[in-house]
Amino acid sequence: MSSLPEAATPAAEPGETTLGEHVLGQLRRLGATVGLSEADTALYGQVLLDSLAGSARRPLSLPPASPSFLSDDHTPVEFSLASTANAAPALRVLVEPGWAHGDMGDSGRAGLEAIRAMAARWDFSTEQLDALEDLFLPAAAEGPLSLWYALDLRAGGVPGVKVYLNPSAAGPEHAARTVREALRRLGYDKAFAQLPPAAGYPFLALDLGDWKSPRVKVYVKHAGMSADDACALSHSSGASAADIRSFFHTAAGSLAPSGREADGTRRLLRRSALTCHSFTEGDSEPSGFTLHIPVRDYVRDDEEALARATALLTRFGMDPTALSRSLGALTRRRLSDGVGLIAYLALVYERNRQPRITAYLSSEAYLTRPPQEQDAQSGLLPAQRTKNTSNPGREAADHASPHTAQKEVTWSRTASKL
């Protein structure tokens, strides 16, 4: 639990649901869906609540304590389901532990405390993170985030831990230099030269704790990506062009609203695609490649998003039923009544492993985005015209958490709750 002062957390009235109760209930139901024991789920849930500190007790009848870049409705928690052929899906949770702190420096320090508490609990080293602290967690940090963590929720109560850091902490103009220096400090002197041209570097991520081959991952933003672009970016991953192309077109669908060039090339013109390039010890080239498509910006509603995810899982020989059950564990609303419950779909390749498809799932503690209809005149979606009222110090256009958020949707009490 963070020792840094937070704004006072208003007490919930009798019968009011708190943020902690909301996400803990979702975690319990998701854990049951993927076969985690009640004991393991309870332990992971307690770690999640401890990391959110007092903000976990904040009633959902109030607006979010602070804007969060992690989700469209500013919920500081996101779930994901990673599927592989002939294996049970893996459940993960992504958290912004310093969410209640409006100042990015304070948010980062609260996040660092949470990671060190986990290191003490699960006996892992934070040496790599400590080596980067001055780069990513300066006293006067900038940007839409400071530190997030993810837990790969495994049987036995010992998760894989990942930390996500903001390369623009010293300003977006320094992001590339920060990534290059971080890779150098971690022993990957030649890695930056292996990265593709970028429209931005949203994250650098570290695997901490119990991993067979710990990775350093660099996320790259690509404006106006086409399927051909995606194929070219994956050349060293072992992925077939046919698989990349099929994934791109199925996840993005008709790409509406999108651009079509004179030669017929379709490009993503709403929220940008991301790629992730991972490096393991001794690598001179990336050992892994991931393509992230923001499916929620290219569908009408979550019913359509689930249909696309189901088609992809089936094509790659994976069981789609766990994803459908997981959506039911998150919300009781009809999938046709909103969009964004499935935020991203990602195709993952790692050396000597089977391909993986990951669906990133929103908690929707505060807001359900309405279904979006294409506006033929402007090429924009009505739900995305909402004026941004977020704190500009925490805003960064056209991103997504490794997975989500563009702060275009203002808070409303029409949250989807169980």
FENRAPE-V150803 format. One line per field, one symbol per residue. psi: psi as a letter, one per 40 degrees, with the letter a starting at -180 (. if undefined). A space follows every 50 residues. Layout:
BEGIN
psi: ???
END
This chain:
BEGIN
psi: hheihiihhiiiiheihidddddddddddddddeeiiddddddddddddd debdedehieeiiidihhedideehfhiiihhiihfiiihhihhigdfde hdhddddddddddddddddddefiifddddeedddefidgiiieidhiii hhhiieehihhihhiheedeideedddddddddddeegdeddeeiiiiei gdihihhibghdgiihhhhhhhhfiidddddddedeeeiidddddddddd debefhhiihideehhihebhiiiihhihiheheiheihhhhhgdeefid iddddddddddddddefiheddddddddddieiideeiiedhdihhhhhi hfiiiihhhhhidfddihhiihihhddeeihdeeehhheihdeeihifai iedbhhgehiiiefihi.
END
